[in-house]
Amino acid sequence: MTSIREIEPSELRRRLLAGETLQMIDVREDDEVAQGMISGAKHIPLGQIPDRLDEIPKEGEVIMICRSGGRSMRACQYLQQFGIECVNMTGGMLQWNEDEA
């Protein structure tokens, strides 16, 4: 298994502000997402990923997001076996919101 690429929240924010169209999936639970998520991200809770594989882009990089970076890393490790190019956002939404403050 190859290593998972990572992106810092600040780099993701810079790319979004530059107008890049990015494929992002937020794997947090409904109650966490209700507190806010990154605009443009698709919500697929981690436990639903195996049943919703057809909703995950097979082309290009897919940035995975969770609360702190752990669940999104597990999602990346799982999706890698299907040839999906995953990038894990380090620090998750905790870091994203801290950077914004």
N, CA, C and O atoms as CSV, one atom per row, in Angstrom:
chain,resi,resn,atom,element,x,y,z
A,1,MET,N,N,0.849,-1.186,0.000
A,1,MET,CA,C,0.000,0.000,0.000
A,1,MET,C,C,0.895,1.251,0.000
A,1,MET,O,O,1.821,1.362,0.803
A,2,THR,N,N,0.612,2.156,-0.882
A,2,THR,CA,C,1.409,3.378,-0.952
A,2,THR,C,C,0.981,4.338,0.153
A,2,THR,O,O,-0.119,4.231,0.694
A,3,SER,N,N,1.863,5.272,0.476
A,3,SER,CA,C,1.546,6.219,1.541
A,3,SER,C,C,0.459,7.187,1.081
A,3,SER,O,O,0.301,7.453,-0.110
A,4,ILE,N,N,-0.271,7.697,2.042
A,4,ILE,CA,C,-1.368,8.627,1.782
A,4,ILE,C,C,-0.804,10.050,1.734
A,4,ILE,O,O,-0.087,10.470,2.642
A,5,ARG,N,N,-1.127,10.777,0.683
A,5,ARG,CA,C,-0.742,12.184,0.614
A,5,ARG,C,C,-1.582,12.978,1.606
A,5,ARG,O,O,-2.707,12.595,1.930
A,6,GLU,N,N,-1.028,14.078,2.081
A,6,GLU,CA,C,-1.748,14.924,3.036
A,6,GLU,C,C,-1.729,16.369,2.571
A,6,GLU,O,O,-0.843,16.798,1.832
A,7,ILE,N,N,-2.738,17.110,3.030
A,7,ILE,CA,C,-2.822,18.540,2.735
A,7,ILE,C,C,-3.155,19.260,4.036
A,7,ILE,O,O,-4.015,18.824,4.802
A,8,GLU,N,N,-2.469,20.356,4.269
A,8,GLU,CA,C,-2.753,21.188,5.444
A,8,GLU,C,C,-4.029,21.991,5.168
A,8,GLU,O,O,-4.282,22.369,4.024
A,9,PRO,N,N,-4.833,22.254,6.202
A,9,PRO,CA,C,-6.022,23.078,6.005
A,9,PRO,C,C,-5.709,24.434,5.354
A,9,PRO,O,O,-6.485,24.922,4.532
A,10,SER,N,N,-4.578,25.037,5.720
A,10,SER,CA,C,-4.224,26.336,5.141
A,10,SER,C,C,-3.994,26.229,3.629
A,10,SER,O,O,-4.351,27.141,2.884
A,11,GLU,N,N,-3.402,25.122,3.177
A,11,GLU,CA,C,-3.175,24.910,1.747
A,11,GLU,C,C,-4.504,24.662,1.019
A,11,GLU,O,O,-4.716,25.157,-0.087
A,12,LEU,N,N,-5.388,23.893,1.651
A,12,LEU,CA,C,-6.711,23.654,1.061
A,12,LEU,C,C,-7.458,24.979,0.923
A,12,LEU,O,O,-8.060,25.250,-0.115
A,13,ARG,N,N,-7.418,25.795,1.958
A,13,ARG,CA,C,-8.088,27.099,1.926
A,13,ARG,C,C,-7.517,27.968,0.798
A,13,ARG,O,O,-8.263,28.616,0.064
A,14,ARG,N,N,-6.174,27.970,0.670
A,14,ARG,CA,C,-5.528,28.754,-0.383
A,14,ARG,C,C,-5.993,28.294,-1.769
A,14,ARG,O,O,-6.290,29.117,-2.635
A,15,ARG,N,N,-6.054,26.997,-1.968
A,15,ARG,CA,C,-6.480,26.462,-3.269
A,15,ARG,C,C,-7.944,26.804,-3.560
A,15,ARG,O,O,-8.292,27.122,-4.697
A,16,LEU,N,N,-8.791,26.740,-2.546
A,16,LEU,CA,C,-10.206,27.092,-2.730
A,16,LEU,C,C,-10.345,28.583,-3.056
A,16,LEU,O,O,-11.099,28.959,-3.954
A,17,LEU,N,N,-9.620,29.420,-2.327
A,17,LEU,CA,C,-9.684,30.864,-2.569
A,17,LEU,C,C,-9.142,31.230,-3.943
A,17,LEU,O,O,-9.547,32.234,-4.528
A,18,ALA,N,N,-8.216,30.406,-4.464
A,18,ALA,CA,C,-7.662,30.632,-5.800
A,18,ALA,C,C,-8.640,30.189,-6.892
A,18,ALA,O,O,-8.379,30.362,-8.083
A,19,GLY,N,N,-9.766,29.617,-6.466
A,19,GLY,CA,C,-10.797,29.240,-7.430
A,19,GLY,C,C,-10.677,27.834,-7.982
A,19,GLY,O,O,-11.372,27.484,-8.936
A,20,GLU,N,N,-9.805,27.018,-7.396
A,20,GLU,CA,C,-9.696,25.632,-7.866
A,20,GLU,C,C,-10.981,24.877,-7.554
A,20,GLU,O,O,-11.593,25.070,-6.503
A,21,THR,N,N,-11.377,24.018,-8.481
A,21,THR,CA,C,-12.509,23.137,-8.238
A,21,THR,C,C,-11.944,21.854,-7.652
A,21,THR,O,O,-11.205,21.127,-8.317
A,22,LEU,N,N,-12.293,21.585,-6.415
A,22,LEU,CA,C,-11.736,20.434,-5.703
A,22,LEU,C,C,-12.837,19.451,-5.329
A,22,LEU,O,O,-13.970,19.838,-5.044
A,23,GLN,N,N,-12.480,18.181,-5.339
A,23,GLN,CA,C,-13.397,17.127,-4.900
A,23,GLN,C,C,-13.078,16.833,-3.443
A,23,GLN,O,O,-11.994,16.350,-3.116
A,24,MET,N,N,-14.045,17.133,-2.566
A,24,MET,CA,C,-13.846,16.967,-1.132
A,24,MET,C,C,-14.986,16.137,-0.565
A,24,MET,O,O,-16.147,16.309,-0.937
A,25,ILE,N,N,-14.633,15.232,0.342
A,25,ILE,CA,C,-15.645,14.421,1.023
A,25,ILE,C,C,-15.423,14.541,2.515
A,25,ILE,O,O,-14.318,14.317,3.011
A,26,ASP,N,N,-16.485,14.896,3.232
A,26,ASP,CA,C,-16.471,15.032,4.684
A,26,ASP,C,C,-17.047,13.744,5.258
A,26,ASP,O,O,-18.208,13.421,5.007
A,27,VAL,N,N,-16.242,12.997,6.031
A,27,VAL,CA,C,-16.672,11.692,6.536
A,27,VAL,C,C,-17.186,11.740,7.974
A,27,VAL,O,O,-17.368,10.695,8.599
A,28,ARG,N,N,-17.420,12.945,8.505
A,28,ARG,CA,C,-17.940,13.067,9.870
A,28,ARG,C,C,-19.403,12.635,9.932
A,28,ARG,O,O,-20.059,12.452,8.907
A,29,GLU,N,N,-19.892,12.478,11.150
A,29,GLU,CA,C,-21.284,12.099,11.372
A,29,GLU,C,C,-22.200,13.316,11.197
A,29,GLU,O,O,-21.743,14.459,11.189
A,30,ASP,N,N,-23.495,13.045,11.057
A,30,ASP,CA,C,-24.485,14.099,10.801
A,30,ASP,C,C,-24.428,15.231,11.822
A,30,ASP,O,O,-24.473,16.404,11.453
A,31,ASP,N,N,-24.328,14.880,13.120
A,31,ASP,CA,C,-24.338,15.917,14.155
A,31,ASP,C,C,-23.101,16.812,14.060
A,31,ASP,O,O,-23.172,17.997,14.385
A,32,GLU,N,N,-21.970,16.261,13.618
A,32,GLU,CA,C,-20.759,17.065,13.462
A,32,GLU,C,C,-20.887,18.000,12.260
A,32,GLU,O,O,-20.512,19.171,12.332
A,33,VAL,N,N,-21.414,17.481,11.167
A,33,VAL,CA,C,-21.575,18.264,9.939
A,33,VAL,C,C,-22.591,19.393,10.159
A,33,VAL,O,O,-22.491,20.454,9.543
A,34,ALA,N,N,-23.554,19.158,11.031
A,34,ALA,CA,C,-24.565,20.181,11.324
A,34,ALA,C,C,-23.920,21.439,11.905
A,34,ALA,O,O,-24.503,22.521,11.837
A,35,GLN,N,N,-22.739,21.306,12.467
A,35,GLN,CA,C,-22.023,22.457,13.044
A,35,GLN,C,C,-21.228,23.216,11.981
A,35,GLN,O,O,-20.581,24.219,12.282
A,36,GLY,N,N,-21.281,22.737,10.745
A,36,GLY,CA,C,-20.620,23.422,9.651
A,36,GLY,C,C,-19.644,22.529,8.922
A,36,GLY,O,O,-18.993,21.668,9.514
A,37,MET,N,N,-19.556,22.754,7.619
A,37,MET,CA,C,-18.585,22.030,6.819
A,37,MET,C,C,-18.033,22.937,5.741
A,37,MET,O,O,-18.565,24.024,5.511
A,38,ILE,N,N,-16.976,22.508,5.079
A,38,ILE,CA,C,-16.340,23.310,4.046
A,38,ILE,C,C,-17.260,23.379,2.835
A,38,ILE,O,O,-17.743,22.354,2.354
A,39,SER,N,N,-17.495,24.573,2.351
A,39,SER,CA,C,-18.363,24.773,1.196
A,39,SER,C,C,-17.856,23.964,0.005
A,39,SER,O,O,-16.682,24.035,-0.356
A,40,GLY,N,N,-18.753,23.203,-0.591
A,40,GLY,CA,C,-18.399,22.397,-1.754
A,40,GLY,C,C,-18.089,20.949,-1.427
A,40,GLY,O,O,-17.992,20.113,-2.325
A,41,ALA,N,N,-17.931,20.647,-0.131
A,41,ALA,CA,C,-17.636,19.265,0.267
A,41,ALA,C,C,-18.921,18.437,0.218
A,41,ALA,O,O,-20.016,18.944,0.458
A,42,LYS,N,N,-18.759,17.163,-0.095
A,42,LYS,CA,C,-19.877,16.214,-0.099
A,42,LYS,C,C,-19.819,15.451,1.216
A,42,LYS,O,O,-18.741,15.068,1.670
A,43,HIS,N,N,-20.981,15.230,1.827
A,43,HIS,CA,C,-21.025,14.529,3.112
A,43,HIS,C,C,-21.335,13.048,2.898
A,43,HIS,O,O,-22.413,12.684,2.430
A,44,ILE,N,N,-20.362,12.202,3.254
A,44,ILE,CA,C,-20.575,10.751,3.274
A,44,ILE,C,C,-19.943,10.246,4.572
A,44,ILE,O,O,-18.721,10.125,4.652
A,45,PRO,N,N,-20.760,9.948,5.596
A,45,PRO,CA,C,-20.192,9.468,6.856
A,45,PRO,C,C,-19.300,8.240,6.620
A,45,PRO,O,O,-19.582,7.419,5.748
A,46,LEU,N,N,-18.235,8.127,7.397
A,46,LEU,CA,C,-17.250,7.066,7.224
A,46,LEU,C,C,-17.901,5.687,7.090
A,46,LEU,O,O,-17.536,4.916,6.203
A,47,GLY,N,N,-18.845,5.377,7.949
A,47,GLY,CA,C,-19.482,4.061,7.926
A,47,GLY,C,C,-20.292,3.777,6.675
A,47,GLY,O,O,-20.605,2.620,6.395
A,48,GLN,N,N,-20.636,4.807,5.918
A,48,GLN,CA,C,-21.434,4.623,4.704
A,48,GLN,C,C,-20.581,4.526,3.434
A,48,GLN,O,O,-21.104,4.237,2.358
A,49,ILE,N,N,-19.276,4.765,3.557
A,49,ILE,CA,C,-18.418,4.775,2.362
A,49,ILE,C,C,-18.499,3.477,1.557
A,49,ILE,O,O,-18.639,3.545,0.335
A,50,PRO,N,N,-18.417,2.294,2.182
A,50,PRO,CA,C,-18.482,1.071,1.358
A,50,PRO,C,C,-19.760,0.973,0.518
A,50,PRO,O,O,-19.725,0.482,-0.610
A,51,ASP,N,N,-20.878,1.436,1.062
A,51,ASP,CA,C,-22.154,1.371,0.342
A,51,ASP,C,C,-22.344,2.504,-0.650
A,51,ASP,O,O,-23.249,2.454,-1.483
A,52,ARG,N,N,-21.500,3.527,-0.571
A,52,ARG,CA,C,-21.666,4.703,-1.437
A,52,ARG,C,C,-20.445,4.959,-2.321
A,52,ARG,O,O,-20.193,6.089,-2.738
A,53,LEU,N,N,-19.694,3.893,-2.598
A,53,LEU,CA,C,-18.489,4.018,-3.431
A,53,LEU,C,C,-18.770,4.672,-4.769
A,53,LEU,O,O,-17.926,5.396,-5.297
A,54,ASP,N,N,-19.950,4.423,-5.322
A,54,ASP,CA,C,-20.286,4.980,-6.643
A,54,ASP,C,C,-20.408,6.503,-6.613
A,54,ASP,O,O,-20.422,7.137,-7.667
A,55,GLU,N,N,-20.498,7.101,-5.418
A,55,GLU,CA,C,-20.598,8.557,-5.302
A,55,GLU,C,C,-19.221,9.222,-5.175
A,55,GLU,O,O,-19.115,10.448,-5.160
A,56,ILE,N,N,-18.186,8.412,-5.085
A,56,ILE,CA,C,-16.839,8.948,-4.895
A,56,ILE,C,C,-16.127,8.990,-6.243
A,56,ILE,O,O,-16.039,7.971,-6.929
A,57,PRO,N,N,-15.616,10.168,-6.630
A,57,PRO,CA,C,-14.959,10.300,-7.943
A,57,PRO,C,C,-13.785,9.337,-8.085
A,57,PRO,O,O,-12.990,9.161,-7.162
A,58,LYS,N,N,-13.694,8.726,-9.247
A,58,LYS,CA,C,-12.588,7.791,-9.528
A,58,LYS,C,C,-11.433,8.502,-10.230
A,58,LYS,O,O,-10.325,7.970,-10.296
A,59,GLU,N,N,-11.687,9.696,-10.750
A,59,GLU,CA,C,-10.668,10.466,-11.469
A,59,GLU,C,C,-10.248,11.668,-10.631
A,59,GLU,O,O,-11.080,12.321,-10.002
A,60,GLY,N,N,-8.957,11.949,-10.629
A,60,GLY,CA,C,-8.456,13.117,-9.907
A,60,GLY,C,C,-8.373,12.869,-8.418
A,60,GLY,O,O,-8.828,11.841,-7.916
A,61,GLU,N,N,-7.781,13.832,-7.713
A,61,GLU,CA,C,-7.622,13.654,-6.277
A,61,GLU,C,C,-8.930,13.953,-5.543
A,61,GLU,O,O,-9.710,14.816,-5.946
A,62,VAL,N,N,-9.140,13.219,-4.464
A,62,VAL,CA,C,-10.298,13.418,-3.604
A,62,VAL,C,C,-9.762,13.735,-2.215
A,62,VAL,O,O,-9.044,12.933,-1.618
A,63,ILE,N,N,-10.116,14.904,-1.711
A,63,ILE,CA,C,-9.639,15.336,-0.396
A,63,ILE,C,C,-10.643,14.881,0.657
A,63,ILE,O,O,-11.825,15.220,0.596
A,64,MET,N,N,-10.155,14.112,1.617
A,64,MET,CA,C,-10.997,13.563,2.670
A,64,MET,C,C,-10.850,14.420,3.925
A,64,MET,O,O,-9.748,14.818,4.302
A,65,ILE,N,N,-11.996,14.697,4.563
A,65,ILE,CA,C,-12.047,15.609,5.706
A,65,ILE,C,C,-12.817,14.950,6.851
A,65,ILE,O,O,-13.838,14.300,6.626
A,66,CYS,N,N,-12.322,15.124,8.085
A,66,CYS,CA,C,-13.083,14.696,9.262
A,66,CYS,C,C,-12.837,15.702,10.382
A,66,CYS,O,O,-12.461,16.843,10.111
A,67,ARG,N,N,-13.039,15.306,11.620
A,67,ARG,CA,C,-12.897,16.236,12.743
A,67,ARG,C,C,-11.433,16.561,13.020
A,67,ARG,O,O,-11.069,17.726,13.183
A,68,SER,N,N,-10.581,15.508,13.074
A,68,SER,CA,C,-9.188,15.754,13.446
A,68,SER,C,C,-8.167,15.109,12.504
A,68,SER,O,O,-6.964,15.309,12.672
A,69,GLY,N,N,-8.625,14.353,11.534
A,69,GLY,CA,C,-7.713,13.745,10.566
A,69,GLY,C,C,-7.611,12.234,10.648
A,69,GLY,O,O,-7.047,11.610,9.749
A,70,GLY,N,N,-8.136,11.636,11.693
A,70,GLY,CA,C,-8.047,10.184,11.872
A,70,GLY,C,C,-9.001,9.397,10.994
A,70,GLY,O,O,-8.581,8.492,10.274
A,71,ARG,N,N,-10.284,9.735,11.049
A,71,ARG,CA,C,-11.271,9.012,10.228
A,71,ARG,C,C,-11.027,9.231,8.748
A,71,ARG,O,O,-11.192,8.315,7.942
A,72,SER,N,N,-10.632,10.451,8.387
A,72,SER,CA,C,-10.376,10.713,6.969
A,72,SER,C,C,-9.171,9.902,6.489
A,72,SER,O,O,-9.139,9.481,5.333
A,73,MET,N,N,-8.185,9.678,7.355
A,73,MET,CA,C,-7.042,8.839,6.999
A,73,MET,C,C,-7.505,7.390,6.784
A,73,MET,O,O,-7.071,6.732,5.838
A,74,ARG,N,N,-8.379,6.902,7.658
A,74,ARG,CA,C,-8.905,5.536,7.488
A,74,ARG,C,C,-9.685,5.430,6.184
A,74,ARG,O,O,-9.592,4.422,5.483
A,75,ALA,N,N,-10.449,6.460,5.857
A,75,ALA,CA,C,-11.201,6.464,4.596
A,75,ALA,C,C,-10.237,6.406,3.416
A,75,ALA,O,O,-10.477,5.674,2.456
A,76,CYS,N,N,-9.152,7.169,3.479
A,76,CYS,CA,C,-8.152,7.155,2.409
A,76,CYS,C,C,-7.546,5.765,2.257
A,76,CYS,O,O,-7.399,5.266,1.141
A,77,GLN,N,N,-7.196,5.145,3.376
A,77,GLN,CA,C,-6.593,3.816,3.321
A,77,GLN,C,C,-7.557,2.812,2.687
A,77,GLN,O,O,-7.138,1.953,1.912
A,78,TYR,N,N,-8.829,2.917,3.011
A,78,TYR,CA,C,-9.835,2.029,2.433
A,78,TYR,C,C,-9.999,2.294,0.933
A,78,TYR,O,O,-10.012,1.358,0.133
A,79,LEU,N,N,-10.124,3.557,0.559
A,79,LEU,CA,C,-10.393,3.912,-0.838
A,79,LEU,C,C,-9.215,3.642,-1.762
A,79,LEU,O,O,-9.394,3.429,-2.961
A,80,GLN,N,N,-8.015,3.651,-1.203
A,80,GLN,CA,C,-6.818,3.388,-2.004
A,80,GLN,C,C,-6.904,2.040,-2.717
A,80,GLN,O,O,-6.434,1.900,-3.846
A,81,GLN,N,N,-7.498,1.060,-2.063
A,81,GLN,CA,C,-7.571,-0.274,-2.660
A,81,GLN,C,C,-8.465,-0.302,-3.897
A,81,GLN,O,O,-8.445,-1.271,-4.655
A,82,PHE,N,N,-9.246,0.755,-4.102
A,82,PHE,CA,C,-10.099,0.861,-5.288
A,82,PHE,C,C,-9.479,1.792,-6.333
A,82,PHE,O,O,-10.123,2.148,-7.320
A,83,GLY,N,N,-8.230,2.179,-6.104
A,83,GLY,CA,C,-7.528,3.027,-7.059
A,83,GLY,C,C,-7.912,4.490,-6.985
A,83,GLY,O,O,-7.633,5.255,-7.908
A,84,ILE,N,N,-8.552,4.886,-5.889
A,84,ILE,CA,C,-8.961,6.282,-5.727
A,84,ILE,C,C,-7.799,7.071,-5.121
A,84,ILE,O,O,-7.209,6.668,-4.119
A,85,GLU,N,N,-7.488,8.196,-5.750
A,85,GLU,CA,C,-6.372,9.044,-5.312
A,85,GLU,C,C,-6.844,9.950,-4.181
A,85,GLU,O,O,-7.411,11.016,-4.420
A,86,CYS,N,N,-6.606,9.514,-2.952
A,86,CYS,CA,C,-7.063,10.250,-1.774
A,86,CYS,C,C,-5.972,11.137,-1.210
A,86,CYS,O,O,-4.786,10.810,-1.256
A,87,VAL,N,N,-6.407,12.271,-0.674
A,87,VAL,CA,C,-5.526,13.180,0.047
A,87,VAL,C,C,-6.208,13.455,1.384
A,87,VAL,O,O,-7.374,13.847,1.420
A,88,ASN,N,N,-5.482,13.250,2.483
A,88,ASN,CA,C,-6.040,13.451,3.812
A,88,ASN,C,C,-5.765,14.876,4.293
A,88,ASN,O,O,-4.624,15.337,4.256
A,89,MET,N,N,-6.826,15.580,4.750
A,89,MET,CA,C,-6.621,16.910,5.323
A,89,MET,C,C,-6.177,16.739,6.779
A,89,MET,O,O,-6.953,16.303,7.629
A,90,THR,N,N,-4.919,17.090,7.049
A,90,THR,CA,C,-4.369,16.939,8.394
A,90,THR,C,C,-5.048,17.910,9.363
A,90,THR,O,O,-5.380,19.041,9.005
A,91,GLY,N,N,-5.243,17.446,10.581
A,91,GLY,CA,C,-5.833,18.310,11.597
A,91,GLY,C,C,-7.335,18.460,11.511
A,91,GLY,O,O,-7.964,18.952,12.448
A,92,GLY,N,N,-7.927,18.039,10.388
A,92,GLY,CA,C,-9.368,18.058,10.212
A,92,GLY,C,C,-10.021,19.423,10.422
A,92,GLY,O,O,-9.382,20.469,10.309
A,93,MET,N,N,-11.300,19.373,10.726
A,93,MET,CA,C,-12.070,20.606,10.904
A,93,MET,C,C,-11.640,21.376,12.147
A,93,MET,O,O,-11.833,22.590,12.221
A,94,LEU,N,N,-11.057,20.679,13.127
A,94,LEU,CA,C,-10.535,21.399,14.298
A,94,LEU,C,C,-9.473,22.400,13.844
A,94,LEU,O,O,-9.502,23.565,14.240
A,95,GLN,N,N,-8.536,21.939,13.011
A,95,GLN,CA,C,-7.481,22.815,12.516
A,95,GLN,C,C,-8.037,23.857,11.551
A,95,GLN,O,O,-7.627,25.017,11.588
A,96,TRP,N,N,-8.973,23.447,10.683
A,96,TRP,CA,C,-9.590,24.373,9.726
A,96,TRP,C,C,-10.215,25.553,10.460
A,96,TRP,O,O,-10.004,26.709,10.092
A,97,ASN,N,N,-10.983,25.250,11.496
A,97,ASN,CA,C,-11.667,26.307,12.258
A,97,ASN,C,C,-10.685,27.131,13.080
A,97,ASN,O,O,-10.897,28.329,13.268
A,98,GLU,N,N,-9.622,26.516,13.570
A,98,GLU,CA,C,-8.608,27.249,14.327
A,98,GLU,C,C,-7.890,28.238,13.409
A,98,GLU,O,O,-7.635,29.378,13.797
A,99,ASP,N,N,-7.563,27.796,12.186
A,99,ASP,CA,C,-6.882,28.664,11.229
A,99,ASP,C,C,-7.761,29.863,10.854
A,99,ASP,O,O,-7.263,30.955,10.579
A,100,GLU,N,N,-9.075,29.636,10.850
A,100,GLU,CA,C,-10.028,30.666,10.443
A,100,GLU,C,C,-10.187,31.736,11.519
A,100,GLU,O,O,-10.486,32.893,11.224
A,101,ALA,N,N,-9.983,31.329,12.770
A,101,ALA,CA,C,-10.212,32.232,13.911
A,101,ALA,C,C,-9.219,33.379,13.954
A,101,ALA,O,O,-9.284,34.218,14.853
